[in-house]
Amino acid sequence: MIDFRNRLEESRTGTPLLMVVPGSGLIAKCAVESEADALMVLNAGIYRSMGSGTLAAFMPYGNANDQTLELLKEQMLPRSGDLPIIAGVFGVDPTRPIRDRLRELQDLGVIGVVNWPAIGFIDGKFRKHLEKEGLGTEVESEMLAVARELGFVTFGFSLSVEEVQRFVATGVDGLILDVGLTRSSDDFRAKRDDVHRAISQLNKLSAAADTRPECVRVAFGGPITAPTELSEVFRHSSIHGFAGGSVFERLPVQDIVNTTLRRFKGVASSARAGGAKTFGGMVGHSPAMRQVFDIINRVGHQDVTVCVEGETGTGKELVAAMLHRLSSRANHPLVTLNCGAIPSSLLESELFGHERGAFTGAERQRPGKFELAHGGVLFLDEIADLSPHGQVALLRVLQQNEVVRVGGDTTIPVDVRIVTASNRPLSAMVDAGDFRADLYYRLSTITIRLPALRERLEDIPLLVEAFLANLRMQLNRPIAGISSRFEKKLRQHAWPGNVRELEHVLNRCAILEDGTHLEGWSFEPQPHLRSSADASDLPLPSKQEQAERALQDADGNVTRAAAALNVTRKTFYRWLDRGKAEPPSSS
């Protein structure tokens, strides 16, 4: 019990908490093997393991407290080892006094309690009838108060601000903040929008508990089904952990389940590691990075436009995320659009949305990025690749603060803070006539320049340790560090891909080598490689020669050729002399 309370305290300032909601002994066993922090046993697990959804737990198929007790005795306790267990308890039980129920759980070794099934899932007339019969959140609070009196660690399962406030007033140790049923999507854009909405909901619920900062906040469920999404949630919110059931149980093969849990654990372990030498996921202690951190701190609270300039792989998206988190808009969405990845013909639909039937394939109404970001921050990545037509459209919205969906005629007011990123200096593009001056001045009240890795080589040891901490968990093997010879080679490299390239190098070496210290025998430094920013300063004939050579090396594949030069396809085409090197249309 004391150890788990210490773990809760640690989650607020150090490594976030990871709890698994198992529906079977197999998943409980996997959680133990993968070093999860706790099991949360809910009767929903019974229905999930039977192939039904979590909502079946709210149907009158039996006594929820009896079902949880049976799941504990038959499946969880025999396989949980020393892992702490939090059990779901329904606040009203017609068969036994709640105090007796809680004592029975205590005798079994359960150390924590959460209100489940949670009344917050139910609304409408049914909810009113339940509250009329004394089955509202008040009875849940009373149950948690009794559990706290008996010495349990208590969690309030919350779906609304009102519930958070009630449970905080009860004095619970933690909050389980629900962001919806676990769901997956093959539509990448829709999935990313779902994650942003979940983050917004988490920040809204979390803010309601600010009166008790010692209360631990744990995200539950929702669209968080991959480590990258969990990492994004940790970056953009102030939650202290994650709890999931379906996300782990949906995978049938034990090895895959173990791997998924380890990767989640790795993200949680590295999300806030490093103390004063990390800032919003950025790592560094060099003068250049300390200056960047200082500017972000100064600008984050100001509602002004910011342009983040830096080479590929320097962490521009991390800066945007931190600006959002520090701003007064932190409880509203951060929405991202990569301007270089959107064809000009679809740009207005992406930015402003479209009505059903606006064009072929528009089968439903869809809000644009400005609407999704209303009240929050819109991050426009690769803004330098925005077409002239797109620049005009964006300028119009910034001037009028309203959008009209494609195919519609209704103006929709929007309140959005704009943060942009570019791997080329926009001021130079304005001078060259490639970017509108009036748009540039609206987008760059403040410009933050991120240093290239070759400009801050003293940060390499810190970056290496941050990446190795993640690799230890992902690969489930001890990696103590790197050899001095390998570090010397890292300092000799030109790093055209910057921090992202360093991460890939370490990942590759960790996979190819078996020792506890990486030797980097597969890595050879190239001190004279040009970065994409350096290459953009070359005279046009040199650009043309590079493009032609890269196209030949890539067997005519434009996408691979552009990637080899660290430039976008649009820039690559501009470098080509079409009369001498016509790219194949199939690329």
N, C-alpha and C positions, 0 to 999 in steps of 0.2 A: 504493500500500500504506500509506504513512504517513498519507495523507489519510483513508483508511478507518479506520485505528486511531484517529485523532483524532475521527472521527465516532462511533465506539463510545464513546469517553470522554465526548463531549458528550451522548450519549443517556442516560448515567447521571445527569446533573445538569441537562440542558436539554431540547431537543426530542427526543422519542422516535424510535426508528428505524422505518422502514417498508420492508419487503422484499417483493418480489413473486416468486412461484414460477410462472414461465410455462411453458406447454406448447407455445407456438408463437411464431414471430417477431413476429406481430401484437401479442401481449400484451407481448412484450419491448419493442417499439417504443412501445406505449402507456405502459409503465412509464417509459421514458426521457423521453417528452414530458410526463409528469405529475410528473416530478422525484422518483421513488422513490429510496431511498437505495442499494439494491443489488438484484441478481437472485440468486435461489437456484435453481440448475438441478438438478432431480432427474429420474430416469428416469420417475417417476410422471407427469410432464407429458405424456409421449408417449401414455400410455394415456388420460389425461384428455381430450386433444385428439381422441382417437379415439372418445370417448363412453363409455369405461369408467371405473370407479372407480379411486381411488388404490391400493387393495389389489391390483390387478392387477400392480403393481410387484413384489410379493412372490412371484408365480407363476413357474415355470420356463419363461418364454417367451424367454429369452435371457440373455446376460451383462449384468447391470445396469450395470457400468462401461463396457462398449462402447456400450450404449444412451445413457447420459449423454454420452459423448464424441461420438456421432453428433448428438445434439440440440444440443450446444454448437457444433459445426462448421457444421452446416447451417442452424440457425435462430437461435441466440442471438448468437454472436460477430459475424455480419455486421450486426446491428441493435442491439447493446447500447451503441454509442458509448463514452463514457468511464465508463459505469456499472460499479462493481465487481461481480464475479461470484464467487459461492460455489458450488462444485460438490459434488454428492453422490458419495461413494466408498464402495463396499462393502468391508468390512475384509479379506475373503479373495477372492483372484482366482486360479483354477486356470490361467489362461493367461499371466499375467505377474506378476512381483514387484510388490508394492504400491509400493515406492519408485520403480520405473520408471514406474508409472501416475501417481504424483504429480508426477514430473519432467515428464512429457508435458503435464499440465495446467498446470504452471508455465510451460512454453515457450509455451503458447497464451495466456497472460496472465491465467489464473485466479488470484485472490489469496486465496481462502478455501476451506476444506474442511469438510464436515459428514458424519457417518456416516449413510449412506443407501444402500439400504433399511435402516431401523433394526430391529435384532433385537427391540426392546421391543414391537413390534406383535404378536409371535407369543408364544403361551402354550401351556399344556397339554403333551401328550406330544410334539408336534412340537418345541416349544421345548427340551424335555429332550434329544431326539435331536440337535438342532443343537448344544447346549452340549457334549454328549458328543463330538461331532466337532470341537470347538474353534471353534464359530461363535457364541459368546456375546458378551456386552458386553465381555469382556476383550480380544477381538481388535479390537473397535471402538476401545477405548482405546489399544491399541498402534498402530493405524493413525493415530489423531489425534496421538499422541506423535511419530511419524515426520514427519507433516505439519508439526507445530510446529517440529521440528528443522530442516526445510527452509525455514522462514520463512513458512509459510502462516498466515493468521488461521484459527483453529480453532473450530468450534462442535460441541457435543455435543447430538445430538437425543435428548431424554429424555422418557420416559413414566412414570417412577416415581422415588420418592425415592432408591432404591438406585442407579439410573442417574445421577441428578444428582450424588450423592456420589462415584461412581466417576469421572465426567468432570471434576468439580471437582478431584479429587486428581491427575488427569492434567495439569491446568494449562491447560485450554481457555480461550479468550478470551471465549466466550459460550456460552449454553445456548439451545436451541430447545425450548420447553416445550409439548408437545403436549396439547391439551385435547379431542381427539376429531376424528372426520371432520367436514368442513364439511357442515352440514345446515341447511335452512330449515324453517319451520313456519308454518302459517296460524293456529295457535292462539296468540294473544298471551300468554295466561297461561302456557302450557306453554313458550313460547319464553323468557319472562322467567325462569322457573324454571331452564331449561337454562343461561342466561347466569350465574345466581347459582351454579349448581353448577360451571361452568367457572371462575369467579372463585375459588371455594373451592379447586379443584384447583390453579390457578395459584399461589395463596398458599402452599399446602402444598409444592409443588415449589420455589418460590422460596426459602422459608425454609430448605430443605436446602442452599442455596448461600450462606447468610449468612457462612460461614467465609471466603469470598473475595468481599468486597463489590465488588471491581473487575470481577468476572465479569458480563457483560451478559446480561440475561434477556429473551428474546423469546417472546411468545405465538404459537402456531401453530394455525390451523384452528379447529375446534369450531363453536359456534353464533354466532360473531361474524361477522355478514353485513351489518351496517348501521353507519353512522358513530355512531349513538346508542349502539349496543351497545359499540363500541370505546371511546367516551367513558366509559361506565360502568365498563368494565374498567380503564381508566387511573385513574379516581377511586378504585376500591376495591382496587387492588393496587399493588405496587411494581415491576411489570415495566417494561422499558426500551424495548419496541418490539413490533411486530406483523409477522408474515409470513403471507401467504395466497396460495393458488393458485386454488382453485375459486371463491372469492368474487369474484375479478376476471375469471376466464376464462369463467364461466358466462354472462356477458352478451355477446350476439353483435355488438352494434353498437359500433363503435370510439368514437364520441362518448360513449356511455353509460359505457363502460369508463373513459375519460379522466375523466369527471365523478366517477365513484365514487372513483377513486384520489385526485383532488384533494380530495374531501370528507374522505376518511380522513386525508390529509396535513394538512388544516386542523385536524381534531380533535387529531391528534398534536402539531401546532405550538402549539396553544393550551392543551393539557391541563395543562402545567406552566409556562406563561410567567408572567413578572411578578415573580419573586423574592419579596422579603419582603412585598410588597403583595398577594399572593394566598395563600390558605390553603384547600386542598382544593377548588379550583374557585371559591371565593368571593373577590371582589375588593374591596379597600377599605383605606384608611389613616386614616379618620376615627376620632376617639376612640370612637365608638359601636361601630364594627366591630373595633377593636383590643381592646375589652373583650369582645366576643363571642368572638374568637379565643382570648383568654386563658382564658375560662371553658371553652371546648371542650378546650383543652389540659389544664386541671386535671381536668375530669370524664371525659375520654375513657378514662383508665386505670382509673377506678373502675367496678365492676360494679353500677351503680345505674340506676334508671329515670330517664329524662329526657323532659321535655315541651318541645317547641320551639314557641313561639308567635310568630306574625307574619302580616302581611297576605299575600294572594295575590301570588305572584311575588317574594317576598323571599329565597327559597333555603333553605327548611326541609329539603328532601330532601338538599341538599348538607351541611347540618349533620349529619344522620343518618349519611350516608356517612362523614364525617370521624370521628364518634364511633366508628363501627365500625372504621375503619382504625387508630385509636389504641388500641383496646382489646386485651385479651388474646384476644379472640375473632376477631381479624382473619383468621385462617386458616380460619374457618368462614363459612357463608353470611350475607349480608345479604338478607333477604326483605322485600318491601314489599307492603302491602295498603292500598288506598284505601277506607276505611270508607264514604265517601259514595257510592261507585260500586257497592256491592254491595247488592242488595235484601235486606231483612230475612230473607226466607224462605230465602235461600242463604248467609247469613252463617256459620252453624255449619258448613256443608259446606266453605266456604272456609277457615275457621280451623282446624277439627279434622279435615277430610278425610271421606271416605265409603267404605263398602264397596260392592262391586258389587251392583246391584239394590236399593240402599237407597231409591231413588226413581226415578220415570220419567226415563229419560235417563242414569241412572248405569250405563253399560255396562262400566265397569272400576273397579277399586279405585283411589282417588286419595288420596295423603297431603295433609293440610292444611298451612297456612302454619306452624303451630307445629312440626310434624314436619320440614318442609323447613328451618326455621331452627334446628333442634336444635344446640346448641353455639355458635350464633351470635347474631345480632341480628334481631329482628322489628320492622320500622318500620311503625307504624299511622298512616297519613296521614289527615287530616280526621277525627280521633277525635271531634270535637264532633258529628259527624253520626251517631254510633253510636246505634242505637235502644235504648230501655229494655231490651228483651229481649236485645239484643247486649251491653249493659253488664253484665247479670247473668251471661251466659255467659262473658264475658272475665274477670270478677271471680273466678268459680269456678276457672278455670284458673290464675290468678295465686295463688290461695290453696292449690291442691292440687298444682301443678306436674305435672299429667298431663292427658291428653286421651283421649276416647273417640270414635272415628270414628262419623259418622252411620250407623245401621244395624248397628253392631257392639256388642260388649259387653266388649272387651278394653281395659284401661287401658294407655296408652302414656306412660311418663314423658318429660318434656321439660325441657330446660335452656336457657332463652332469656332474653336481655336485651331488655327492651322500651324502644323509643324511640317517642314519639308526636309528632304535629304537629297544630296547630289554628290556624285563622285568627281564632278568637275566644278571649278569656280564659276558661279553664275554671273559674277561681275564681268569676267572675261568673255562669257557668252553674250552678255549685253553689248559689250564693246565690239564684238564680232558681228553683231546683228542677228544672232541665233536665238535670242531670248528677249521678250518684251521688257523694256525698261520699267514701264508703269507696273507690270505684274511683279517684277523683281523687287521693287521698293515696297510693295504691299506684303510680300512674302518674307522679307528679311529685315525686320526691325532689329533683330539680333542675329548675328551669324556666329555659329560655334564651329571652329575647325578642329577636327580630330587628328592627332598626330599619327603618322604611319609608324608601324612597329620598328622600322629601321631607325626612327628618330628617338626611340625610347627603349633601347636594348637592355637598359638596366632593369626593365620590368619583366624580362623573360623568365627569371626564376619564379616570380610570383605567379605568372600565367601558367607556367609548367605545373606548379603544385596544384593550382585550381583545377586544371584539366585532369591531372592524375587522380585527384580525389574522386572525380566522377567516373573515371575509367576503372578504378578499383571496384566500385559497386557494379558497374555494367558488366565487367568481365569476371567478376567474382574471384579475384585473385589478388595477392599482395603485390603492390608495386611501390617500393620504398622511395624511388626517385630516379634520377638520371645520372649517368657518369659525368665526371668533369670534362672528359673528352667530347661527349655528346653536347654538353652545354656550350663548349667552345665552338663547335660546329654550328650550333644554332645562332650564335652571335655573329658568325661570319656570313650568314645567308642574307640575301637582299630583301626577302619577304615581300614579293609583289602582291601576294594574297593576304598579307598582314596577319591579324590574330586568328582569323578563320583558317588560314593555311597552317599556322602553328598547331592548331587543334587537330587538323587532319594528319599532320606529320606524326604527332604523338600517338594518335589513334592507330595509325598504320604500324608504327614500331611496337606498340603494346601487343598487337595481334600477332606480329611476326616473331617476336622474341619471347623467351620463357623465363628469363632471370628476374630477380626482384628489383634490379637496377637496369633501366633501359640504356643500351649502348649506342643505339642509333646507327647500326651498321648498314641499314638500308637507305640512309639519308646522306646525300652529299650536298654540301652548301654550294650555291651559285651566287657569288658576290656581285655580279654585274648584271643581273636580270633587271629589266625595266618594268616598273609598275604601269598600270593603265594611265595614271596621272602623268607620269614621265612621258609616256608614249604620245599623249595628246599634244605635247609641245614640239613634237618632231615636225619638220617640213613635210608637205603633202607627198612628195615622191617617196619618202621613207615609209610613210603610212601605207601607200599603195603597194610597195614592195613587201611589207610585212603581211598585208592582207592577202596578196597573191600567194606568198609562200605558205601561209597558214591554211589557205583554201586547198592548196595542193597536198599538204601534209594530212589534211582531214578528208582526202578523197572526195572533195567537192561538197562536203557537208558544211553548210554555213553556220549552223548552230554550234558545232564542235570547233570550227575555226574561230568564231567570235569568242567562245569560252577560253580557248588557248591564249588569246590576246587580252583577256580580262576586259572586254568591251561588250556592249550590247549589239544585237543584230543590226539595229538601225545605224549605229556608229560604224559597224563593220562595212555595211553597204556604202556609206559615205566615203570610206577610205578606198574602196575599190575603184579602179578605172574601168567602167563598164565596157569600154571598147576592147579592152585587152583580157579581162577576166570576168566573163558573164557567168554568174552563179547558176547552177542547175535549178530549174523551176520546182523540182521535187523536194528541194531542201526547204 
